[in-house]
């Protein structure tokens, strides 16, 4: 049986990192059974079938770049999910094709696709070569990913935060995921410290009493995908952060408050809304995928009460799969969204089909549900 490099490495070293190996499924810390919650799916919601369809849809696309020709974050996030999914399902062919897609960045010509600009939307690309390294053991991909993680912390602020700090809720993933990936790949605690310190600071700035997050300190809207980025960031970092880390309890408290808030606002369809707390807002798939993923991870790790949150996650996944077409395109995805004081700005955002902002979270969920 095919065993991804990341799993083989974890097994050989006694499962060094929780997030770098497959968690024990079927039990929470309290010993409650969770396996049944994530089995027996409707035909259109089988995680392996949906994941493979969305991953192969991604492979057919050109690189997503900005006008300057640099790969941008939705491409990185989708590749990250597809690579993990291929590794978890043992699909060697898919994994090889995905890794091959990014072999170009190992060449001088391909480096032109990688921006040197100091901005979270570009640095996060490092999660892709790091994931290729974790899945395949190909050491050629380690330095390109680690270099982007270190560049993110060049000349840090006096409080230890990256100079890419701008207090947008989206940043939690763009920074946290890259640093915790570098930790998984290198075992160097400085990367875990960076991720935890950054997320704790953002929790203090942006999380409100209902557990949700403003888009920015001066932008009082609970935008769906913005909150989704933070939910996934917390799940990612907590999955690998040592429980005795000084910031672990702070992050776990923020995570649990957020999940409780999200559970209250889930729509009857299983989806969440473009503006989470606005009943008149349309249901939106990218945030739904992100929240569902964060809850799946929480139930699998025993951070959340299994029945309540497992049911919530199951409902979210089934609802989300109803928006995936036969070609693997997801619909009802909010287009890229800047900060705005006006509620109508968020309510009137265009809805896209097949946008990578929404494709990526489907792959993350499929990965989490497909693991053995």
C-alpha positions in Angstrom: 0.0 0.0 0.0 1.2 3.5 -0.8 2.3 5.5 2.3 2.9 9.2 1.8 6.3 10.4 2.9 4.8 12.6 5.6 3.1 9.6 7.2 6.1 7.3 6.9 8.3 10.0 8.5 5.8 10.4 11.3 5.5 6.7 12.0 9.3 6.2 11.9 9.8 9.0 14.4 7.0 8.0 16.7 4.5 10.5 15.3 6.5 13.6 16.1 3.9 16.1 15.0 0.1 15.7 15.3 -0.5 17.7 12.2 2.2 16.0 10.2 0.6 12.6 10.4 -2.8 11.1 10.1 -4.7 11.6 13.4 -6.5 8.7 15.1 -9.9 8.7 13.6 -13.0 7.3 15.3 -12.3 8.7 18.8 -12.1 12.0 20.6 -9.9 12.6 23.6 -12.9 11.5 25.7 -13.0 8.2 23.8 -16.3 9.0 22.1 -16.9 7.3 18.7 -16.8 9.8 15.8 -16.3 7.4 12.9 -20.0 7.0 12.1 -20.5 10.7 11.8 -18.2 10.9 8.8 -19.3 7.7 7.0 -22.3 6.6 4.9 -22.5 9.6 2.7 -25.2 10.4 0.1 -24.0 9.5 -3.4 -23.1 13.0 -4.3 -21.1 13.6 -1.1 -18.6 10.8 -1.1 -15.4 12.6 -0.1 -13.1 10.6 -2.4 -15.3 11.0 -5.4 -15.8 14.7 -4.8 -12.2 15.3 -4.0 -10.9 13.5 -7.1 -13.3 15.4 -9.3 -12.3 18.8 -7.9 -8.6 18.0 -7.9 -8.6 16.9 -11.6 -10.6 20.0 -12.4 -7.7 22.0 -10.9 -5.1 20.1 -12.9 -6.7 21.2 -16.2 -6.2 24.9 -15.4 -3.4 27.3 -16.2 -1.6 28.8 -13.2 -3.7 31.5 -11.5 -1.5 34.6 -11.6 -1.9 38.4 -11.2 -1.3 40.9 -14.0 2.5 40.9 -13.2 2.6 37.1 -13.8 3.0 36.0 -10.2 1.2 33.0 -8.7 -1.4 34.2 -6.2 -2.8 32.7 -3.1 -6.0 31.0 -4.4 -3.7 28.8 -6.6 -1.5 27.9 -3.6 -4.5 27.1 -1.4 -6.0 24.8 -4.0 -2.8 23.0 -4.7 -2.2 22.6 -1.0 -5.6 20.8 -0.7 -5.2 18.7 -3.8 -1.7 17.5 -2.7 -3.0 16.5 0.7 -6.0 14.8 -0.8 -3.8 12.8 -3.2 -1.5 11.7 -0.4 -4.3 10.7 1.9 -6.1 8.6 -0.7 -2.9 7.0 -1.9 -3.4 8.3 -5.5 0.2 8.2 -6.7 -0.7 9.3 -10.2 -2.5 12.4 -9.0 0.2 13.2 -6.5 2.9 13.0 -9.2 0.9 15.2 -11.6 0.3 17.8 -8.9 4.0 17.8 -7.9 5.0 18.0 -11.5 2.8 21.1 -11.9 5.2 23.0 -9.5 8.5 21.5 -10.7 8.8 24.7 -12.7 9.5 26.7 -9.6 12.8 24.8 -9.2 14.1 26.3 -12.4 15.5 29.8 -13.0 12.7 30.5 -15.5 10.0 29.3 -13.2 11.2 31.6 -10.4 9.6 34.4 -12.4 6.3 33.0 -11.2 7.3 33.6 -7.6 6.9 37.2 -6.3 9.6 38.7 -4.2 7.1 41.4 -2.9 6.6 41.5 0.8 2.9 40.6 1.0 0.9 37.8 2.5 -0.8 37.0 -0.8 2.5 36.0 -2.4 4.5 34.5 0.5 1.8 31.8 1.2 2.9 30.0 -2.0 5.5 28.4 0.2 2.9 26.0 1.6 2.9 24.2 -1.8 6.6 23.2 -2.1 6.6 22.3 1.6 3.6 20.1 1.1 5.2 18.4 -1.9 8.2 17.7 0.4 6.0 16.4 3.2 4.1 14.1 0.8 7.0 12.8 -1.4 10.2 13.4 0.6 11.7 15.2 -2.4 14.2 17.5 -0.7 14.4 19.9 -3.7 11.1 21.4 -2.5 12.2 22.0 1.1 14.3 25.1 0.6 11.9 27.0 -1.7 9.1 26.7 0.9 11.3 27.4 3.9 12.8 30.4 2.2 9.4 32.0 1.7 8.6 31.3 5.4 11.9 33.0 6.5 11.3 35.9 4.1 8.0 36.5 5.8 9.9 37.2 9.0 12.7 39.3 7.7 13.2 42.4 9.9 10.2 41.6 12.2 8.4 44.3 14.1 9.5 45.1 17.7 6.7 43.0 19.1 7.9 40.0 17.1 5.2 40.0 14.4 5.9 39.9 10.8 6.1 43.2 8.8 3.4 41.7 6.6 1.0 42.4 9.5 -1.9 44.5 8.3 -4.8 43.3 10.6 -6.9 41.8 7.9 -8.7 38.7 9.0 -7.5 36.9 5.9 -3.9 37.2 7.0 -4.3 34.6 9.7 -4.2 31.8 7.1 -1.7 33.4 4.8 0.8 33.7 7.7 -0.2 30.9 10.1 -0.4 28.2 7.5 3.0 29.0 6.0 4.8 29.1 9.3 3.2 25.9 10.7 4.0 24.1 7.4 7.6 25.1 7.8 7.5 23.7 11.4 6.1 20.4 10.1 8.8 20.2 7.5 11.8 21.2 9.6 10.8 20.6 13.3 12.3 24.0 14.1 10.2 25.5 16.9 10.8 29.1 15.7 8.2 28.5 13.0 5.6 27.3 15.5 6.4 30.3 17.7 5.8 32.6 14.8 2.5 31.1 13.9 1.2 31.0 17.4 2.4 34.6 18.2 0.8 36.0 15.1 -2.6 34.3 15.6 -2.8 35.2 19.2 -2.2 38.9 18.3 -4.9 38.7 15.6 -7.3 37.1 18.0 -6.9 40.0 20.4 -7.4 42.5 17.6 -10.3 41.0 15.7 -12.4 38.4 17.6 -15.6 39.6 19.1 -17.8 38.4 22.0 -19.9 36.2 19.7 -16.7 34.3 18.7 -16.6 35.8 15.2 -14.1 38.2 13.5 -14.4 41.6 12.0 -12.9 41.9 8.5 -10.5 44.5 10.0 -10.4 46.6 13.2 -12.4 49.4 11.6 -14.6 47.2 9.4 -17.4 45.9 11.6 -18.7 43.1 9.3 -18.6 39.3 9.9 -17.7 38.5 6.3 -18.0 34.8 5.7 -14.7 33.9 3.8 -12.7 36.3 6.0 -13.9 34.3 9.0 -13.2 31.1 7.1 -9.5 32.0 6.7 -9.2 32.4 10.4 -11.1 29.2 11.2 -8.8 27.2 9.0 -5.7 28.9 10.3 -6.6 28.0 13.9 -7.3 24.4 12.9 -4.1 24.2 11.0 -1.9 25.7 13.7 -3.5 23.8 16.6 -3.1 20.5 14.7 0.7 20.8 15.0 1.4 23.2 17.8 2.7 21.4 20.9 0.0 21.5 23.6 2.6 22.8 26.1 3.3 25.8 23.9 2.7 29.1 25.8 0.1 30.2 23.2 -1.7 26.9 22.8 -4.4 27.6 25.4 -5.1 31.1 24.0 -5.5 29.7 20.5 -7.7 26.8 21.6 -9.9 29.2 23.6 -10.3 31.4 20.5 -11.0 28.4 18.3 -13.7 27.0 20.5 -15.4 30.3 20.9 -15.4 30.7 17.1 -16.8 27.2 16.5 -19.6 27.8 19.1 -20.5 31.1 17.3 -20.5 29.4 13.9 -22.8 26.6 15.1 -25.4 29.2 16.1 -25.4 30.8 12.7 -25.5 27.7 10.4 -28.4 28.0 7.9 -31.0 25.2 7.7 -29.3 24.2 4.4 -26.1 23.4 6.2 -24.3 26.3 4.6 -23.2 29.6 6.1 -23.9 33.1 4.7 -21.9 35.8 3.0 -22.4 37.9 6.1 -22.6 35.3 8.8 -25.0 37.0 11.1 -27.3 38.5 8.5 -30.4 36.3 7.8 -31.0 38.2 4.5 -27.6 37.4 3.2 -27.1 34.7 0.5 -25.5 31.3 1.4 -21.8 31.2 0.3 -19.8 28.1 -0.4 -16.2 29.1 0.2 -16.8 30.1 3.8 -19.0 27.0 4.2 -16.1 24.8 3.1 -13.7 26.5 5.5 -16.0 26.3 8.5 -16.8 22.7 7.8 -13.1 21.8 7.5 -12.3 23.5 10.8 -15.1 21.6 12.5 -14.1 18.2 11.0 -10.5 18.7 12.3 -11.8 19.7 15.7 -14.0 16.7 16.0 -11.3 14.3 14.8 -8.8 15.7 17.3 -11.2 15.7 20.2 -11.3 19.5 20.7 -15.0 19.7 20.1 -18.0 17.7 21.4 -18.3 15.0 18.8 -22.1 14.6 18.3 -23.0 18.3 18.2 -20.2 19.5 16.0 -19.9 16.3 14.0 -23.5 16.7 13.0 -22.8 20.4 12.1 -19.8 19.4 10.0 -21.7 16.6 8.3 -24.6 18.9 7.4 -22.1 21.5 6.1 -20.3 19.0 3.9 -23.5 17.5 2.4 -24.9 21.0 1.8 -21.7 22.1 0.2 -21.6 19.0 -2.2 -24.9 20.1 -3.6 -23.1 23.1 -5.1 -20.4 21.0 -6.9 -21.3 20.2 -10.5 -20.4 17.2 -12.6 -17.2 18.8 -13.8 -16.0 19.7 -10.3 -16.8 23.4 -10.4 -18.2 24.9 -7.2 -20.8 27.7 -7.5 -22.0 30.5 -5.2 -18.5 31.6 -4.4 -17.9 35.2 -3.4 -15.4 36.9 -5.6 -12.3 38.6 -4.1 -13.4 41.1 -1.5 -11.6 44.1 0.0 -12.6 45.8 3.2 -15.6 48.2 3.1 -17.7 50.0 5.7 -20.9 49.5 3.7 -23.0 46.4 4.4 -24.4 46.5 0.9 -21.0 46.1 -0.5 -20.8 42.6 1.0 -24.4 41.7 0.2 -24.0 42.7 -3.4 -20.7 41.0 -4.2 -20.7 39.0 -7.4 -21.0 35.2 -7.2 -18.6 33.1 -9.2 -18.5 29.5 -10.5 -15.3 27.5 -10.2 -13.3 30.3 -8.5 -10.4 28.8 -6.7 -11.4 30.6 -3.5 -14.2 28.1 -3.3 -12.5 25.1 -4.9 -9.8 24.9 -2.3 -12.0 24.5 0.8 -13.8 21.6 -0.9 -10.4 19.8 -1.3 -9.5 20.5 2.3 -12.7 18.9 3.5 -12.3 16.0 1.2 -8.8 15.4 2.5 -9.9 15.5 6.1 -12.7 13.1 5.5 -10.8 10.7 3.3 -8.0 10.0 5.7 -7.7 6.5 7.1 
